[in-house]
Amino acid sequence: MSIIGAGGKGIAFSSYGEYWRYVRKICVVELLSNKRVLSFRSIREEEVNKLVQNISSSASCNQLINLKEAFTMLVNDITVRTVIGSKCKDPHVFLKELDKMVELAAGFSLVDLYPSSRLARLISRGLDDAKKCHETVSRFLDGIIEEKRERKDTGGDVISEDLLSVLLRIEEEDTGQIPINSVKILIMDMIGGGSEPSPSTLEWAMSELIRNHRVMRKAQSEVRELLRGCTKISESDLVKLKYMHLVIKETLRLHPPFPLLVPRQCRETCRILDYDIPKGTTVLVNAWAIGRDPNYWEDPEEFKPERFTNSSVDFKGSDFQFLPFGYGRRMCPGMSFGLANLELALAALLYHFDWKLPSNVKPEDVDMTEVFGISLRKKTPLCLHAVRRESDAFIDCSG
């Protein structure tokens, strides 16, 4: 974990202190502020437009669509363009290695359990694999950074910069505050955090909808009524999609992006439910179990978006029965970025297409088995037939 976490130099695994406060301030103020996320709106709209076109092509041939693959490609393309720019060469090799790192971080390692043991290091293959992945990703970023500096254009609008350019600017302005190695680690954090959970959340949302015909029809009716006669989807219109947001909330309750929140460390000895918790203890918060706790949720295993209709409970970190993005200082700084991708994509899927299961699969037979790791993935990819709406005048999301 020390290799994956880059020795505590990233936003996710840094110990609380001056460096972590400085890095988090950069993420919240410079990299992932609402203004910055809004500046990447055209990228989201262009990539969602491509998704709709690709699904339309498959629908015209009655091909079965692997939504896991489609959503992964969508979110990866948005994230790479946002973080390191559209000039990136062969990003999929980089993303493949980064995905390996995420899988290694989610797995069990003797080295993490016995960090001082030479024997544990000798028999743990994961350590060598982690080093190789980290070196490959680091070399890739070295090349991107070199290209960025060669093409540097000081006359552009700073709000339209990709996130790597923002970090390189800060590195030059605040000499010594954020070394280039920390820049690379933050880029790994942002691409990993941006591309890992969102495809799964989209897949879980569509899985729940295809199993609940009433909810699907209600969500589609809302989107189609709102966008009737429109020539393009505007992100400003998404605020009006009240029921779709309930669907997203209920999806996040049942399938939180990160089932276990970022580890905390107990800062002083305390006692909880007759258990003594010593100072320095690593504490894991199970967001998945909290979202299904019958003490707080009626029929917790049922997919019922209406439960949020007259509820003030939200996922902003102040309601402790609902923590898909964490809470407090360690709350996910990329929440706004992830939600922006999720909302636009889901609205487009509901507007443009009707969805059908393969002829031999019933709604109740859709496999909802979960694979637990750093993120919560679906074991069996969701594959559906898309049917293009006959009355659908194509909505251009990039206008």
Secondary structure, DSSP 8 states (H G I E B T S, - for coil): -TTTTGGGTSTTT--SSHHHHHHHHIIIIIISSHHHHHHTHHHHHHHHHHHHHHHHHHHHTT--EEHHHHHHHHHHHHHHHHHH-TT-SSHHHHHHHHHHHHHHHHS--HHHHSTT-HHHHHH-HHHHHHHHHHHHHHHHHHHHHHHHHHT--TTS-GGGS-HHHHHHHHHHHSTTTS-HHHHHHHHHHHHHHHHSHHHHHHHHHHHHHHH-HHHHHHHHHHHHHHTTT-SS--HHHHTT-HHHHHHHHHHHHHS-SSSB-S-EE-SS-EEETTEEE-TT-EE--BHHHHTT-TTT-SSTTS--GGGGTT----SSSS-TT--TT--GGGS-TTHHHHHHHHHHHHHHHHHHEEEE--TT--GGGS---EEESSSEEESS--EEEEEE-TT-----TT-
